[in-house]
Amino acid sequence: MPSINPEQSARELMSSPVRTVRPETTIEEAQKILLRYGHSGLPIVDEGRLVGIVSRRDLDIAAYHGLKDTPVKRIMAAQVRTIEPSTPLSEIQGVMGTYDIGRLPVIDQGQLVGIVTRTDVLRKLQPVPETLRLERFAAPFQKIFAIASQAAEDRGWHLYLVGGAVRDLLLADPTAEVGLSDIDFVVDGFHQSAEVGAGVELAKCLQKIYPQARLEIHGKFQTAALLWHNDPELGSLWIDIATARTEFYLYPAANPEVEASSIRQDLYRRDFTVNALALRLTNPRAHELLDYFGGIADLRSHQIRVLHPNSFIEDPTRIYRAVRFAVRLGFEIEPQTEASIRHAIASGLYNRRDRPVPALQSRLRSELKYILQARYWKPAIQKLADLDALVCIHPSLKLDRELWRQLKWADRFQRFDLAIPHWQLLLEVLIAKLDDRATVAKTLQLPHDAIERLTKLPAIEAALQPSEKPSEMVQLLKPFDSETLALIAARGARSIRRSIYQYFNVWSQIKPPIDGSDLKTLGYKPGKQFKQILEELLVLTLDGKICDRTEAEQYLAEHYPLN
């Protein structure tokens, strides 16, 4: 392992912005803040001035003795040792070791600008592996990295490439050029603090250089996205840019509450260790890899490991993401992570629908889309079923042999020209298994036509009785759109499935040997009789009683003779 670099300074190690409380904050309120943000202590600030610091242990002891309503100023340590942004790491080490201090506030011109913890000192930032170089990305992406990092440096910020791009670079062939379809940037403070809108500011800077990109700004936290579609150099590319942030779930499956934080907290809020990797793009120490949670080791051991055990309780879509990444990358779900998944499912928390559950609505639909549109959807669905994770869709949904057969039949219908994407047909087959299928479709926020199709499905299936005559089956099937028929075929018995398959492939293409123009040529006058004649000819053609024009003309001569 590399030794700690003594040239590193507090500015490079500190977390910013700092979560603080006022002297009048109660011990109980301070405990809630520590729970929410996962900190082990809190600086206490009065009118912009640091006046003390309090640890989790001190708060817990005070609360144990019945002092929850007491203000923190009564138990805080008022003599606080501090450091400056330029304080070298070797000096920080010495202060912490000499005085047994777990955290040191960073003061710049009288203002609290950051905090360095014992963990920051102990954590040895790994040297960049030889394969992790920006030069391995295609030239157009290198250009974007250079422009974005320079813009961040000019504003006194750090910029990080995070998540999937870093993971995929580490997994890629070291000799191959790496392309990207999506990029995640995180902005963090350095010389200047990065406010909530920093991501938007950086995105607007990039758009001036790439005016062909579409800019989108999302939510009250002001995350920004730049989108290219079929660009000659970049192809179809999505870049997300956001200020480093932390999140807190008020209850299971809620949307998280998000606040500005540090890069470390931003990585901690992510799902799995292999996705919690960051590559610093700005100086000093550009190209330095941040791996706080053992992501590189998990990549090497080919396993998906969650960052904290309550992750799946907070956000059940992470169960689907765990399966998706495991199957896609050929990894295993780490045993303790799988145990956490099973515990979260067995808790029954996902069965509660007495309050909004965004994670089980559009967010779950998005994860299902990612899985069902992928070539590996079959092993992914089987793994979800093994984990009993289909209960996230509905408490009674199980992958039995019949449903698995239906999904495989639906998969075959992707060759036909349907108006819905293949993944949606598979999802509708899953939902159709349920009695309250329409409710589930609404919960997942499927399109209106899908909800209507699933609502009417039982009545349509009951009305479709197989017939030996192709013409009768065509009359039965003709009123329904192809999507409804594909859904019925996937679920139906062999006879109805064979009829629908024939309808798609053969019957719908059949036309009588004589059309309206031919009737005019033969001397028939247009009118109501035209329609009747053509319908009769189609029926006879479908049923094989008329095979060519000669037979059609003979039929006309016998049944509709000209005067």
N, C-alpha and C positions, 0 to 999 in steps of 0.2 A: 504493500500500500504506500502511496506517496506521503511524504511528510507535509505538515502544515507549512504553507509558504509565509514567512515572516513579513513579506512586503505587502501582504493584504492589509487593508485598512478597515476601520469600522464602517466607513461609507459603503464598502463593497459587501459587507456581511450583514448589515443591519436590515431589519424589517421596517417598512414604512408604508402607510401611515400607522401610527401607534394608537391602540385602543386605550383610552384613558377614562377615569371617572373623576367626579368632583369630591371634595372633602365631605360634603353632606350626603353623598350616596350611602344608602344603608348596606349593611353586610349582606343581607339577603339579595338585594339588587346586584351587588358586585358578584355574588356567586352565580347568578343567572347569566351575567355577561361572560364569565369564565366558561360556563357550560356551553353557551352559544358559540363562542369562538375558539374553544379548545386551548385557551391560554393557561399558564401556570401562575401568573401574577399580573398586577395592574399598576401602572403609574398613576399618581394622583396629582391633578393639575388644578390650580386656582388662579383665575384671571390670566391664563396663558403661562403661568410659572409653575415649574415642577416643585411640589412641596413634600412629596413622599412616595412610597411604594408599598404595596401589600401583596403577600403571596397567597396562593390557594390554601396552603396549610394553615396560615394565620386565620383566614376567613372561616375555614371548616371548624377549627377549634372554637372560635368565638361563637359560631352558630350552634355548635354542640352544647355550649354553656348558656344557651337561651338569649344570645345578644343579636338576633337577626335584625332587629330594628335600630341597632346602634349605628351611627355614622362611621365610615371607614377611617376617618381622621383620628378616632380614638385608639385604633390598633395599628395604624400605619407606621412604617419605619421612616422617620423624618430626616435622618441623616443619610442622604442618598449619595452613593459614589457614582459619578458620571464620567463619560468619556466624550471626546470630540470626533467628528467625522474622520479626521486625519490620524487618529490614534492607531498605531500599528497593531497587528494581531498578537505579536509577542508580548506587548504591554497589556493587552486585554487579558491574555492568558494569565499573566502574573497577577493582575488585580483580582481576577476570579479565584485563582488558587490561594492567594494570601488571605483573602477575607471571606472565602467560601460564599461567593455571590453567584446566584444563578442567572441574573440578568443585569445588564448595564444600560441605562438610558443614554442616548446620544444627544448632546446639546450643541447647537450651533447658534451663536449670537443670542444666547438666552432662550432660544426656542427648542422645544423637544421635537427632533426631526426623525428619530428612529430608536430602535432598541436592539441590542445584541444579547442573545441568550447563550447559555452554556452549550446547548445543542449546536448553535452556529459555530462555536469554537471547535467542538469535538468533531463535527462533520468535516470530513476531508473531501473537498470537491475533486472528483476523479479527473485525471488528465484526459484529454480528448483522444479517443481511439483513432488510430491511423485512418480507418475507413470512414470516420465521421468528419468529412470535409465538405464544405459548400461546393467545391469544384466538381463533386460527383453529381450535383444537380445539373440539369440541362441549362444552357446559357441564358435563356429568357428568365428562368427563375432566379438565377444568380443575380441578374440585373435588378429584379424586384427586391431581393434581399438587400442589395447594396443601397438602393434608393431609400428604402424604408428605414434601414438602420442609421443612415446618415441623417435623415429627417428627425429620428428619435434623439440622436446625439445632439443635434442642433438645439433641441428643446430641453436638454438636460435629463433625458429619460434613458432607461434601458429598454431594449426590445428583445423578445425571445420568440424563437420558433418552438412551438410546443406540440405535444400529442402525436397524432398519427404520422406526420411527416418525419419526425425524428425516429419513431419506432420503425417505420418502413425503410428508412435509410440504413438503420442498423441491421435489418434483416436482409437487405438486398445484396446481390452479388457485388463484392467490392470492386470488380472490374467493369460493372455495367453503369451506364448513365441512368440517373433516376429522374423520372417525370412525376408530376403532381397534378391531381385534379382538385384538391382542396388544401388550403394552408391556414393554419391558426397562428396568429400573432398575439402576444400579450405584452402590454406596455406596463412598465413598473418605474417607480421613481428612482432617481439617482441624485444628481445635483439639484434637480427640481422635483417636487412631488408630482405624481401623475394623477390628475383629477379624473372624475367620472367620464368626462367627455374627451379624454386623451385619444381613445381609439378612433373616435369620429374625426378629430383633427388630423390624425395621421392618415386616415382613409381619404380625406379630402385632398391632402397633399399628394397622395398617390394618383388620385383621379385627374389632377391637373396634368400629370405626365402621361396618364393612360385614359384619355377622354372617352375611349370606346367602352370602358367598363361602366356598368350600372352600379350606382351607390344606393344601398339600403341602410336605414338606421332603425334599430330595433329596441323597443322597450324603454322603460324609464332609466335603465342603467346605461343606455346609449352605446350599445355595441354596434359596430358597423360591419357591413359586408360589401365587398366589391365582386362583381360577377362579369365574367367574360363568356361569350357564347360563340363557339367555332372560330376563335381568333386564329389568324394565320400562324402566330408564334406560340401562343399560350394554350390554344385549344379551348375547351370548356373548363374554366377555372373559377373556383369560389375561394375568396380570401375573407376570413373573419378576423377582425381586429377589436380587441377589448382591453380595458384597463384591468390589471390584476384585481381579482375579487375573491371574496369568500361568500359562502351561502349557508343558510340555515333553514331547515324544514320544520314548520310549526307542528305538523302532524304527518303521519305516513302518507305517501303518494301525493302530497301537496306540491304546488309550485314553490320552489325555494325563494326565500327572501335573500337579496343579493346586496352586498356592500363592497366598497373599495377596500383593498387589502394589499398584501405583498405577493410576490411570485411564489413564495413557499406555500402560503395559504391557498393560492390559486391552484397549485398543483395538487394540494391535499384534497381539494373538493372534487377532483376527478375520480373516475370509476376504478381503474385498475393500474397497477404499478407500471405495466408496459405502456400505458398511455399518459403517465405522469412524468414524462421526460421533457426537458427543455434545453434548447441550445441558445446560448446568449449570442446575439448578432452584433452587439455594440461594444465599444471599448470602454474601460480597459477589460482585458481578458476576453476578447471576442472569440467565439467558437468554443467556449468552455461549456461542458456538459453538466447539467444539473440533474442528479439522480438521487433524490432524497429518500426513496422508498424501495430501493433494490430492483428497479425495473430492468436494468441490464442483466442482472443475474437471472431474473425470471425469463427474459428473452432467451438466454443461453440454455435454460432448463426446460424451455417450451411449456410454460405454464401461465395460466391466467390467475392472478391473485388480487383480491380486493384490497383497498387501502385500509378500510376499517370495518368491523363486523356488523355495524348497524346500517351500512350502506344500502343493503337491499330492502330494509324496512323503510328507509327514507324514500327510496326511489325503486320501485319494482321493475321498471324498464331496464335497470342494470342487470337483472337476471337474464333478460333476452340479449343484452349486449355481451354478457359473459359467454353465453352459448354461441352467439354470432362470431365473436373473435376466436373462440376456441376452435370452432369448426373451420372457419375461414383460414386460420393460420396453421392448422394442424396441431394445435396445442391441447393440453389437458387443463381442466379446471382444477386448481390446487385443492387438496382435500379439505382444508379448513374453510376455504371459500365456498366449496360445495356444501359443507355442513351449515354455513351461514345462510345459504340460499334455502336449504331445506327447513331450517329453523324459521326463517321469515315466512315461508309459505305455510308451514304448519301452525303459525301463530294465528291464522285466520284474519289478519288485519286487512287483507285485500278484499274480504267479503263484505266489509262495512261500506255502505253506500249512502250513509246518512249525512254526508257533507261532500263538497266538491272533491273529486279525485283526478286532477289533471293528468297525473302519470298513467292512469288507466284509460285515458281518452285519446286525444290526438297523439300524445307522445308514444303510447303503446302502439297505436296504428302505424306510426312512422317506423318503429322497430320491426313490426310485423312485415311492413313493406320491404325493408332492407333484407330481411331473411327470405321472404317468399319470392323475391325477384332474383335471388342469387342462385347460381348453379348448384350450391350445396344445401338447398332448402330441405331436402329430405332428411339427411342426418341431423340437421339443426332442429327440425320439428320433433324428430324422435328423441333427441336429447332433452328438449323442453318437456316432452311427455314423461320421460323418465324422472325428471325433477318434479313432476306434478305442477309445472309452471303454467299450464294452460288454464289453471284456475284464475289467473290474472285476467283472462278474457271473460270467463264466467265460472262460478264455483262448481258447476256440474260438468264442465267440458273435459272429456277424456278421449284419448286417442285409441279407440278400440279397432279391431280388425276391419269392421265395416267402414269406419271413417277413413282409415288409411287407404282402403281400396278406392273410396270415392276421390280422395286427393290424387291418387295416381291416375285415375281416369280423367280427372280435370286437367292434369298436366298434359295429357295427350291432345287436349283440345286447343292448346296454344297455337297449333298449326293453322287453325281457322282464323279468319279475319274478324275478330271481335272488337267491339267499340270500347271495351274496358281492358286495362292491362292484365297480363297473366296473373300477377300476384293478387290482384283483387278477386279474380275468379276463385283462386285457392282460398282466400280469406272468406269469401261468401260460402264456400263449401263447409269450412269449419263452423261458421256461424249458423248455417242452415241446420246443423245437428241439434240446435237448441230449440226448446219450445218458445222462449221469448226472444227469438232471433231478431225481430225488428227493434226491440229495446237495446240489444247489444250493438246492433248496427248504428243506432243513433248515438250510443255512448262513444263508440269509436269514430264518430263523425264521418261516416261513409257518405258518399253522394246520395242525393234524394232518390235517384233512379234505383240505386242498390237497395235502399230501405224499402221502396215500393215493391221491388222484385221479391225480396225476402218475405215481405208481408203477404203477398199473394201466392207464394210458392205452394203451400199445402193445397189450396183449392185447385190450382193448375195441375198439380201432380195427380190429384184425384180424378180430374176430368179427362186426362189423357189415357185412354184405353187402347192398347195395340190392336191393329187390324191387319188382315192379310192383304188387303188391297192398298197398293201405294197411293192411289188417288185419295182414299179416305184418310190416310195418315197425313198427306200433304194438306188436306183441308183442316185437320186438327192442329197441325204445327204452324201453319202459315200465319196465324194472327200474332204469334209471339216473336220477340226479337231474338237474335242469335245468342245473346248473353243468357237469357232465360232458358233457352233450349240447352245450352252447354251446361248450365247448372243442373237442370233436370237430368240430362244424360249422365253426368258424373254420379248422381245420386240414385238413378233409377235401376230397374231390373235390366237384364241383358236384352230383352225384346224391345223395350222402349229406347234403350241406348243404341241398338242396332238401327232402329228406324230413324232416329235423329242423325246418326252418322250417315245413313243413306241419304237423308234429306239434305244435309250439308254438301255431300260429295256428288250426288247424282240427281236426285229428284228436283232440287231447286234449280238445276241447270236445264232441265228438259223443257222443250217447247214443242207445240204441235207442228206437223210438217207444213201446215198452211197457216198464214197469218192474215191480218186484216187487208193488207194490200193484195194478197192472192185472192181473197174473196171478191174484192172489187173487180179484179181482172177476169174472174170467172163469171161476173155478171150480177153478183149479189149487191143489193143496195144497203148502204150503212143505216143502222138503226138498232133497236133493242135486240133484234134477232142476232146481230153480229156477236154480241157478248155471249149469248146463249150458245151459239155455234162454236165459238172459240173455247168456251169452258168445257163443252162436251168433247171436243177434239183433244183437249189437254188430258181430261180424265181417261179417255180411251188410250191415248199415247202412254200415259203413266202406267196403266194396267196392262200394256203390251198388246192391246187389241188392234191398234193401228201402228204400223211400223214405218210407213213411207208415204210419199205424196199420193201415189196411185191409190192406196187403200183409203186415204183421207178423202179423195175425190169420189171414190165409190160410195163412201159413207154419206157424203153430201148428196149425191145423186139419189140415194135410197130414202134419206130422211128429210132432206131439204131441196126437193127438185125445183128447178126454175120453171116458171110458167112459159 
